[in-house]
Amino acid sequence: MRDLVRRLTDPGSFTELAVERRAQPPDGPIGWPGYDATRARAATRTGEDESVLAGTATLGGVPVVLLSFVFGYLGGSLGERTGDRIEAAYATALDRRLPLVSLIATGGSRMQEGMRALSQLQRVARRAAALRDAGLPQLAVLQDPTTGGGWAVLGGAADIALALPGAQVGFAGSRVRPPGADPAAYTAESHLATGQLDAVVPPDALRTTLTRYVTALARPYPGTPPPPAPLTRAPLPDTGWAAVRAARAMERPRADDYLAAYFTDLLPLGGDRAGGLDPGLRCGIGLRDGRAIAYVAQCGTANTPAGFRTASRIIRLAGRLGLPVLTLIDTPGAAGDAAAERAGAGPAIADTFLALATAPVPVTSLVIGEGGSGGAMALAAAGNTWATPDSYFSVIAPELAAAILKKPAADVPHLADALRLRPQDLAALGVAGIVSPPPRPERQPPDAAPPADPGSR
């Protein structure tokens, strides 16, 4: 495990914390027969005297507090002395205002210490809550295995959760699962697909990836992010229906295009941490001018409750960590099918409205395509929403307005005009500003002299 610490941190930067060794009665707090001998064998085998290392280090020059589990020592299990080291790491992160990075490999609480071991989860939870309240980031890397309370309290509570490919991840360890349980459900890949992790990272990319995250979190963008410039030079639409058709055009730029043009680096964050992932949403932290901005971008689909819960999670995380937020709006509306209703569409959308309304950081919103009703408005910043010329924003889609009013399909274009959904209508109504493309560079005449080479002076 020390080898992993050396590989991930800057050379020579890791300094172990000095933690006083807790005195315990023979064979531990509950007198488990042979416990002292078991610990002695584990120490001989691993060269460590507990199941976790705690210290400070730097990643890419950024100071962090590091926790690294030693799975070879009693399966990386948590006991009282483990809790002492974990608590010391959290206290150091709080006192020095540093990010906490946990490299987790654990089978859970140590049965040889009984309930005294299980109560360590309460200690960790209190410390994790204190870091969260202080606005300090917590990052976790899940190794094989990460199970039990170590996953639930350390990994599951982290702001950013990464995992190694194929890692066994789950609250239930392999020996205590129900008979016939699908083993695929207990993998890092499964947890990524169900919105419980942010990324699965190959071992050879882990150092670079961790460094990118901690570096970004250390450099928030100052002030309010500017809205992205339009990626086309489309003129403002003459009619409401022309605006709808332009926003629905297959060839217009999408969220991925805008994110790539606006940011120089993208660090993904995904999932609602409750078993849901919406593929129609891009979330993460982007670097612009070397500074970090959190982003939530709709991809032109009807977003699910999991998508709105994910958006709320990212907005609140950005607020805690002091990162401004960019939202890109492009949806025909929130998903309205039976599955969405059963999954709590109303409360999920409401929570996104509340997260945005109470965000303690600047938020900039840009409508880049369809702005469909409440599903779009939930991500629109009050007083700082903008629209591209090839977008629209409407209280309801024209087709749905026709259905409610029992109008024929032929009336849909006229309803689009009546809804005043064009970008220029939004500006006139005070709902959104219009972003303009950057000016074209001036073209020099063919016979113009080339500019002087500054290096020739």
N, C-alpha and C positions, 0 to 999 in steps of 0.2 A: 504493500500500500504506500509506503514511503516512495517507492519508485514511481508510482502514479503521481504523487504530489510533486516530485521533481520534474516529471515530464510536462505537467500542466502549468507550473508556476515559473516565474522568471528565475534564472540560475542564482542559487544561493540566497533566495529571498525568504524562504520559509523559516520561521522561528516558532518553535513550540511554546505554547503557553505553560507557565508553571502553575499547576493546580495541586493543592495540598491533598495528599492521599487520605481518604476517609478511613478511619479505624472501624473494623467490623469484628463481631465475635467469630469464634471458630466456625468454619463452614457457612459463613454469611449470616444475613439477618434472620433467616428462618431455620438455620441449622441443617441445611441439606447435606446428607451424608456424602462425604467424598468431594464436596464442592471445592475446598481449598486445593486438593490434589489435582482436580480438573483444571483449575485456573493455572496452577503451576505448569502443567503439561502444555497448556495453550501458550503460556509465556515463552516456554522453551522452544516451541515449534515456530512461533511468529517473531520472537524477539521483542514483543510488545507486552506491556503489563495491563492493557485494557483494550476494549474493542473499538476505540475511536481515538484519533489524533486530533488535537485542536491547536491552532496556531494562527499567526499572521503571515501574509505573503503579498507579493504583487503579481498581477496578471497584466502584461503589456504596460507596466509602470503604474497601474492603478492599485492602490492598497486595498486588500480585502482580508476578511477573517475566513479561515478555511477549516471545515470539519471533514475528516476523512475516516470512514469506517474501515475496520480491519475484520473482514469476514472470517479469516482463519482463526480469530480469537472468539471461540464460542459462537460461531455463526453471526458475528457482528451484533450480538444481542445487547439490549439495553438493561443495565443494572444501575445500582445507586452510584457507583463510581463513574460509570458512563455518563449518567445524568449530571454529575458534578462537572465533567469536562464540557459537555454540551452547554450547560448553563454558563460556564466561564466564557465560552466562545460567544454566546449571545450577549453577555454583559460587556465583553470587549467591543463587539460591533456597535452596541448602543453607546458606550462611553466615547469611542473614537469616531462615531458616525461613519461606519464603513459598511459596505455590502457584505452579506454572509453567503458563502458558497459552500454547499454541502455535497460531498461525494458519498452517496449512500449505497451500502451493501449490507443488508441486515435481514435476519429472520424474525425480528420482533423483540418482544420483552423476554427477559431471562427467567425461565421457570424456576431455576435454583434459588431465586430471591423472592419468589411469590409476589404478593401484592405490593411489596416495596419496590419491585421492579416495574410493575405496571403503573404505579403512581408517578414514575418518571415522565410519563406522557403529559401529565398535568403541568409539570415543571417546564417542559419544552413548550407546551402550548402557551403558557403565560409569557414566556420570553419571546416567542414568535409574535404574539399580539403586541408586545411592547415595541418590537422593531417595526411592525406594521404601523402602529400609531405614530412612531417617530419618522415615518416616511423613508425608511431604509430598505433597500431591495434585498430580497432573499431569493437565491438561485439554487436549484438542486439538480444534480446529475444522478439518475437512477441506474445503478449497475445491476448485475445479476448475482443474487436476487435482491429485490427490494419488496419486502412483505411486512405484514403486521403493522404495529404502531409506528414503525419507522417510516413506512410509506404514508400512513394516514396523517401523521402529525408533522413530519419533516418534509417529505416530498409533496404530499397533497396540499400543504399549506404554503408552499413556495410561490412567489410571484411568477417565476419563470421556471418551468420544469422541463428538463431535457432528459433523454435516456439513450443508452447504448443499444445498438441493434440486437434483437433477440433476448433482451433482458427479461427475466421473469419479474413481473410487477403485479401486485395484488394484495388486498388486505388478508386474504387467506393464503397461507403457505402451501407448498405442494403436498405435505403430509396431513393437512387438516381440511382439505376441500371436500365438498360433498361427493359421494361416489358418482362416477359418470360425468363429472364437470368437464366442460370443453377446455382443454389445455390452451387453445388459441386465445381464449378470453383473458388469459393471465400473462400476456406478452406486452412489451412496450409498443409494438405496432398496433395491437388492439386498443390500447389506451390512447394512442394518438388518434386513431380513427373514431373514437368515441369522445373526443374533446377533453381528455383528461391530461394530455401533455401538449407542449408547444412544439417539440421537434424530436426526432430520433436522429442522433448524430453519430457517424462512424468514428471509431477510436482515433484514427489518424487526423480527424478534423476537430477533435474535441478542444484541444488547446486554443486553436484559432477561433472557434465558435464562442467559447467562454470569454475569451479576451474581447471579441467584438461586442458581446452583450455588456460586460462590465464597463468597457470604454464608453459605449453609447450612454449608459445610465449615468455616467459621471459628467456628461457634457450636455445638459438640456439646452434646447434652442431658446435664446433670449427673446421674450416678448411674444407677440402674436404672429403666427405663421402667415405669410402672404398666400392668397389663393393661387393655385396653379394656373398658368396661362393656357388658353385653349390650344389643342393640338391640331386643329384645322382652322382654316380661314373662312368657314361657312358664314354667309351673311345672315343677318337677323331675318327670321321668317316673316313673310307677308301676312299669313293667316294662322289661326290656331291649329288647323289641321296640318298645315305645312310644318309647324313646330313639332307636332306629334310624330309625323312621318320621319322628320330628321332625327329625332331622338330614338326612334325605333330602327333606324337604318343599320343593317348588319355591318356596314363598312366603317361606321364611326368609331373613334377611339374608345376603349373601355378602361376599366379601373387599372388593370395591369399596365396599360400604356401610360396612364397618368402617373402611377407610382414610379415607374422606371424613369420617366422624364424629370420628375420632381426630386427624387432622392438619389444619392450616390451609393447607398447600401440599404438593404432591407433585411431586418431580423424578424422572422415570423413569430407571432403569438396566435394561438388558435384554441378554440373550444370553450364551452361554457362551464367546464369543470363539474358538470352534472350529468355527463353521459351523452352530450349532444354536440354535433359539429355541423355547421352549415357551409357547404362548399360554395355557396353564393356570396361569401364574405371574405375579404382579405383584411387581416389585422396584424399589427406588429409595431415595431419601432423602426423608423427610417432616419437616415442621416442626411441632413441638408446643410451645406457649408460646414461640415464636420460637427454639427450639433443635432441632438436627438429630438424627434417629434414622434409621438404616437399616432397611428393612423387606423381608421376603420373605413373600409371601402366596400360599397355594394357593387355587385358584378352583373346587374341587369336582371336578376331573378327575383322571384317572390321570396323574401326572407322568412325563415322558420323561427319559431320561438327560441330554438337553440342559438340562432344567429343573433337575435336581439339580446339574449342573455350574455352571449360572448361580447357584443358591443358594450353592454353595461360594464362587464368585467374590465375591459380594456380602458374605458373612460375613467373608471374609478381608480384603476391601477395608475394611470397617467397622473391623476390628481394627487395620489399619495406620493408619487415619486417626483412630482414637479415638472412633468413633461407636458408641453402644449399638445393639442390634438388637432389633427386634420381629418375631416370626414368627407368622403366622396359619395354622393347620392346618385343612385341609379337603380331603381326598382319600379316595376309596375304596381307594387303594393305588397303589403304583408301577405304571407300565405293564409288563405282563408278556408282551407279544406278541413275535413273532420279531424284528421290527424293533428293539425295545428291547434284546433280548439281543444282537443284532449290534452295536448302538451302545454296548454296555458298561454295561448297567444296574447290574450288581453293583458295579464299581469306582466308578461315578458316585455311587451311594447311599453307598458306604463313605466316599468323600471328603467328602460332606456331613456324615456322622456325625463325621468327624475334624475338619472345619472348626469345627463347633459345639462339640465337646469341648475344643478348644484355643483357642477365642476368648478374647482377652485383654480383652474388654469385656463389660459386662453384657448378658445376653440374656433377654428375656421372651417366652414363648410362650402363645398362646391357641388352644384348639380351638374353632372356631366352627361346625363341621358334622360331617362324617365324619372320624374318626381311624382310617384303615385301615392297620394293621400297620406294617411297617418304612418304608413310604413316608411315613407320618405321623411316626413316631418319629424319623426322621432330622432333622426340624426342631423337635423338642421339647427345650427347655432343661432339663437335669437340675436338679431342685430349684426350678424357677421356671416350671412349666407350669400353666396354668389352663384351665378348661372352662366354656362357657356352658351354661345349663340345657337348650338345644335341641341338644346335641351328644352324641357318644359317642366312645370310644376303645377299640379292641379289638385283641387279638393277631391276630385273623382275622375276616373278615366272617362272620356267622352262616350264610349260604348256602354259603360255602366250607367252613366247619366241617362242615356237613351232608354235603357231597360227600365230604370226606375220611373221615368216619365212616360213609358209605353209609347216611345217614338219609333218610327221605322229606321232601318239602317241608313237610309238616305239622309236622315237628319243629323247623323253623327258629326260630319264636318262643321255644320252650323253650330252645334252644341260646343264643339271645340273652340269656336270663336267666342261664344257667349261665356265660356268659363274663364276667359282672359288668362290663359296659361302660358303665353309666349314670354320669353325673357324680358322683352320690353314692357309687357304688361306687369310682370312681377316687380320691375323697377318702379313703374308708375304707382303701384299699390304699396310700395315701401316694404315689400317682402324680401327682395333679393337685389343685389347689384349685378351688373353684367361685366364679365371679364372680357378683355379684348386680347387678341393675339399680339405678340411683340411686333414692333415695326419691322418691315423687310429691310435688310441691309441695302444701303445705296449702291447701285451698280455704277462702276466707273466706265466712261467711254472707252472703246477699244484702243484708242491712241493715247490714252492717259499714261503719264509716266508712272512707273511703279514707285511705291513709297520707299523713302530712304531707309537703308538698313541701319538701325540704331548702333549695331556693333561696328560700323565702319567709321564712326566719328572718332 
